[in-house]
Amino acid sequence: MSTKKCFVIMPSGKHNEYDKGTIESDFVFKKIIIPAVCEVLGADIKVLREADRRLAGAITKEIVKNTIESDFAIVDITGQNPNVFFELGMRYALRRNCTILLRQEGTSIPFDVSGYRCVTYNPHFHNDEHSRNDLVEAIKESLAEKENRSDSLVFDVYPNLYVEIPGLSTEGIGALSRQMRWPEYWQQIKAITSILSHPFKNGSYVPTIIIAISNGGMMYADLLCRELYVKTPIITLWADRWSPKAEYFSDNIINQVTFEGVSTMLGKEKSEVLLVDDIVASGYTIRQALNFITVHLPNSVISFMPLFCKNEKYFDVIKDNILWFKPPFNNTEEEVKKLHYTDAHTLPYEKEIRSA
C-alpha cells in the first residue's frame, strides 16, 4: 500500500508574506500544519511543502505533480502570493475534494474563494494549539462524506465533471466519486479479449460454453463472444436475489430447467466452462454459482473471470477457480489485481461497485 501524501502550498516568506519571513513560514508549517495533518491522517502520511521544492520562484514539474497528485492539499493564502493561487487553481481544476484553505489572521479572503471554509490562525508564534485544533476540525470536515463532497469551485460549477489523470489512482484520501464511463468499460473488454486471443487461436484455452451471471454478466459475456468467441454458446445463470433462503441459483426452476438442457448438450465429455460476472465484492454470489454448476455439470472444468473489482479479498476464497491462475495463463496475483481493479464507484449503467 503506497504512502498517502499531503502537499502544503504556502509562501516561503522570502517576499514579505509573513512579518517574520521564513522563520514564521517554518513555524506555521512545523508547529501548526504537520501536527494537525498527522493527528487526523496518521503519522505515516508524507507531508511535503511547496516552498521546500521551489527553485528561484519557479513552478517546477515536481510542484505541478504534487499539487495535482497529492491525496490532500493545504493551501496558505497569506500574503496572496500569485504562485500559491496559481497552484490552487490547478488543484481546483483537477481534484474534487480534500483541499483546505488556510490564512493568517488579518489576511483578506479574495471573493473567488470566499465561499469555502478558510482556517484562520494567529501569527507571531503564539496560540498555535488553538490554530492546530481548528485545522484538525477542518481536515475532518473535508474527509466527511468525501465521495459526495466538493471543496472545489470548478467541481461546484460542473458537478458531473470527470477528470482522468493517467497513472493516478484516486482511491483513498480525496478519492473522486465517479461513475465509470463507457469508453473505460469497453477498454477493459478489449484488454481481456487481447489476453484471451492467443490461447484461443492456438487452442490452449477455448471454452466449451460461457455462463453469465445475471444481470451484469450477461452483457460482459455477449461482448466477449462478439469480440472473440463468436461460435461459443452463452447461457444465463439467473441470480434470484429475492430468494427467502438467499439461495440465488439452486432454488429456482428456471436454472434447473436450463441446466438440464445444458447437461444434455454437453453430454459426458469433459467440458471447459467459463463463468463470468461484471463485479466481485464479497465473493458470495460466485461461490454459490460455482457450487450450482459443479452439481449440474459434474464433468466440467469451471473457471471464473470477473470484469472489475475493488477488493482482492475474494482471491483467497475462489482462487482455485480464477481463470488467470490456471494454464496457459499462470498469472501472478499482482497481475490479476492490476487487470481487474477499478477506482470507479459505479458502472456506466449505475450499478454500485462494492468493496465488501
Disulfide bonds with the S-S distance in Angstrom:
none
